[in-house]
């Protein structure tokens, strides 16, 4: 057990170091960092002084070490374009992205699970066929196209909802939220549905297939033989047993929701981290790019680490396998 | 046998095969195949089939800009689906766009296939430390969404290249990024089947005969593990097309000078609010239709080739 945790943890650290190396390589070797920081009228002596002050003449390993130490403390330097510390920019944008992602995840769960249960119970029903067809179309439509269609329908033709930005936000000091104002909540509707749709079809299909599998098992037949009400069987016995994989997948998908937020934020000009990153790519704003790279990698590594450890704790078979492999190896 | 006899024989064998039988039984698949074929033909022969030459400045009139589709008020019979902001015929730009989208898609799939199949073969046949390293990397890559990896590779590659080169090399960067983001599926499948094939007698025999491992992998194992690879390839093609369109839509893909479907949607998006919906909706519909058709074909192929489902 301890060996597994240590091995898994070391692997995570290795991934993070690799990503950090890429981020650092970008920062150090794409263009001259000094040229990107100072204006045209800075003299050569001043440039050399700055170079010396920033330690850009030090050996590679020393510089990389310094980069990692700074990154761990959340310092990624100054954005070339915004002329402000990158960590401030990200802190400013983080609430927008997280709010969008969490609302989208909730929508996906609250709509996807009931749809999955329904299609699982009524396999041949008319509504089930409609749901399944819609989900196939939902998988084939790229996220950004769904966003554009929603904008066209509700923003341009019907004029019900705002098509870009966050609306009015309330500043709580350390967090800005759009949930407390009417315009903020309205602005959230279309982006969150766009982001939720793909995950929703995924959850629906997952719940459906899990339900179909569980409904075939002996204990469900036994519950029916005992004369329990359909409701109690379907929800008390069947649904409960399908929820473990659903929760795991949703947990894993949280990372990809934040990644897909890049696309949604671009479509709706949502002022989050994803939009910041896309603008950084277009303007070759390296410090912002490397910061985002490290952050998203950290996010994924943590989620995967937690899921793996939970699996290990829940599933005893994994433990047996690893000892067998260990003995042979 | 002559070439003609071979052909006739091949056609007969195909007509009698299970695959053809299941194809004939599924009307949805037939429609999907027809749609895919139409896209492939119009993409391949766009320069001859397209009603206009949208990227030849001599034939484009700025006066024709923003013409709505034929059936709307103000439509022009010369432009079936209307024109964009520069007076280019939408139908023609979509045909040329599909050419780029499909081209990048096929190239990216081929690239991913070559990397994935080679690594899978090596991993499965040699085993040991090489296998462990390759599969570890695959595991790690699989924990990130493919589109994010493609976006990151694309972004990093762009910042490495000088700005004025972006337009020229954009397509190669895209193929590289999408290819790298998709090799894992191939490698895992091929590794699995290679490990099975490795222990079969014909491989053992080849080994005993002293044929070098490299040659055994390529000549003996490879042909026997390619079946599932083609299925993955078809499904991957849909994913690759979506990824390309998404990156182009985000402005980090194909430049507007030779637009793909995604670039067309991005350009048209600016005119959505002023009522010129057709500039973005038609390329969008074309993209959705293409991806849906390829997805349906891939699903069908997977089921038709899977003996368990018969």
HADDOCK unambig.tbl for C-alpha pairs under 7 A between the chains (distance, minus, plus):
assign (segid A and resid 30 and name CA) (segid B and resid 159 and name CA) 6.95 0.50 0.50
assign (segid A and resid 30 and name CA) (segid B and resid 160 and name CA) 5.92 0.50 0.50
assign (segid A and resid 140 and name CA) (segid B and resid 288 and name CA) 6.37 0.50 0.50
assign (segid A and resid 140 and name CA) (segid B and resid 291 and name CA) 5.87 0.50 0.50
assign (segid A and resid 140 and name CA) (segid B and resid 292 and name CA) 5.25 0.50 0.50
assign (segid A and resid 141 and name CA) (segid B and resid 288 and name CA) 5.50 0.50 0.50
assign (segid A and resid 142 and name CA) (segid B and resid 242 and name CA) 6.18 0.50 0.50
assign (segid A and resid 145 and name CA) (segid B and resid 284 and name CA) 6.55 0.50 0.50
assign (segid A and resid 152 and name CA) (segid B and resid 272 and name CA) 6.98 0.50 0.50
assign (segid A and resid 156 and name CA) (segid B and resid 273 and name CA) 6.12 0.50 0.50
assign (segid A and resid 256 and name CA) (segid B and resid 145 and name CA) 6.12 0.50 0.50
assign (segid A and resid 259 and name CA) (segid B and resid 148 and name CA) 6.29 0.50 0.50
assign (segid A and resid 266 and name CA) (segid B and resid 250 and name CA) 6.87 0.50 0.50
assign (segid A and resid 281 and name CA) (segid B and resid 155 and name CA) 5.61 0.50 0.50
assign (segid A and resid 284 and name CA) (segid B and resid 159 and name CA) 5.61 0.50 0.50
